[in-house]
Amino acid sequence: MQKMKMRDLSNYLTFSEGQEEYIRDCKVRNLRAGTIRHWTDSFTNMCHYIDPDTLISDFDENTMSEFMHKHISLKKAKRNMKSDPSESMVDRFLRVTEYT
């Protein structure tokens, strides 16, 4: 009997589709809801820097290092800036990203 072969779809999956597959896999492995929520939140944060429709096959070392640099810079800037309660989230984001 011939072995079944899995089709490699990694060259055709988008970042968003890959995230959906990963979350589905986490649920199949019965990971805690908090762990799944963490991965979902991480994906949401990454989507601020990486277009969800980007093909996974287009990712390279620079994609992730650029994300990490921007993300870490933004976190440092947020820590260093005082928040004005009357300021909208969009205005704050724009102000903080100008700082980095």
Secondary structure per residue as TSV (DSSP state, phi and psi in degrees):
chain	resnum	aa	ss	phi	psi
A	1	M	-	360.0	137.3
A	2	Q	-	-75.8	146.5
A	3	K	-	-75.5	145.4
A	4	M	-	-76.4	142.0
A	5	K	-	-112.9	133.8
A	6	M	-	-83.6	136.9
A	7	R	-	-78.6	133.8
A	8	D	-	-85.3	107.8
A	9	L	-	-99.0	2.1
A	10	S	T	-59.9	-27.1
A	11	N	T	-77.1	-11.8
A	12	Y	T	-115.6	-7.2
A	13	L	-	-81.2	141.2
A	14	T	B	-86.2	168.3
A	15	F	H	-57.4	-42.1
A	16	S	H	-64.6	-45.0
A	17	E	H	-65.1	-37.4
A	18	G	H	-64.0	-38.6
A	19	Q	H	-64.9	-42.6
A	20	E	H	-61.0	-42.5
A	21	E	H	-63.4	-41.2
A	22	Y	H	-65.7	-44.4
A	23	I	H	-63.5	-39.9
A	24	R	H	-60.6	-42.5
A	25	D	H	-63.5	-40.5
A	26	C	H	-60.6	-40.1
A	27	K	H	-68.4	-40.0
A	28	V	H	-62.9	-36.7
A	29	R	T	-80.6	2.8
A	30	N	T	60.9	42.1
A	31	L	-	-74.0	155.7
A	32	R	-	-60.9	151.3
A	33	A	H	-59.7	-36.8
A	34	G	H	-63.8	-37.2
A	35	T	H	-66.9	-43.9
A	36	I	H	-64.4	-40.6
A	37	R	H	-62.8	-39.5
A	38	H	H	-59.6	-47.2
A	39	W	H	-65.9	-37.2
A	40	T	H	-65.8	-43.0
A	41	D	H	-64.5	-39.5
A	42	S	H	-62.0	-42.0
A	43	F	H	-62.3	-43.6
A	44	T	H	-59.9	-43.2
A	45	N	H	-62.2	-41.0
A	46	M	H	-66.1	-29.7
A	47	C	T	-68.7	-12.8
A	48	H	T	-70.7	-22.4
A	49	Y	T	-115.7	-27.5
A	50	I	S	-121.0	127.5
A	51	D	-	-63.9	125.9
A	52	P	T	-59.8	-20.5
A	53	D	T	-89.5	4.5
A	54	T	S	-68.1	133.8
A	55	L	B	-68.5	138.2
A	56	I	G	-60.0	-33.4
A	57	S	G	-66.3	-16.7
A	58	D	G	-85.3	-8.1
A	59	F	-	-72.0	144.0
A	60	D	-	-143.0	-173.6
A	61	E	H	-59.7	-36.3
A	62	N	H	-66.9	-33.8
A	63	T	H	-58.1	-50.3
A	64	M	H	-73.8	-37.8
A	65	S	H	-67.7	-36.5
A	66	E	H	-64.8	-42.7
A	67	F	H	-59.7	-48.9
A	68	M	H	-61.3	-42.4
A	69	H	H	-62.2	-47.5
A	70	K	H	-65.7	-42.5
A	71	H	H	-65.6	-45.6
A	72	I	H	-66.8	-40.9
A	73	S	H	-62.1	-41.1
A	74	L	H	-66.2	-41.5
A	75	K	H	-62.9	-41.5
A	76	K	H	-64.7	-42.5
A	77	A	H	-63.7	-41.1
A	78	K	H	-62.6	-40.3
A	79	R	H	-64.8	-33.7
A	80	N	H	-85.6	-9.3
A	81	M	S	-110.7	138.4
A	82	K	-	-82.8	142.1
A	83	S	-	-93.4	135.5
A	84	D	-	-96.5	118.1
A	85	P	T	-58.6	-25.1
A	86	S	T	-85.4	-9.1
A	87	E	S	-79.3	135.5
A	88	S	-	-71.8	157.9
A	89	M	H	-61.0	-37.9
A	90	V	H	-65.4	-46.5
A	91	D	H	-61.6	-41.3
A	92	R	H	-64.1	-44.4
A	93	F	H	-59.8	-45.1
A	94	L	H	-64.2	-39.8
A	95	R	H	-66.4	-43.1
A	96	V	H	-68.4	-40.0
A	97	T	H	-70.6	-27.8
A	98	E	H	-67.9	-30.1
A	99	Y	H	-68.8	-30.5
A	100	T	-	-82.2	360.0
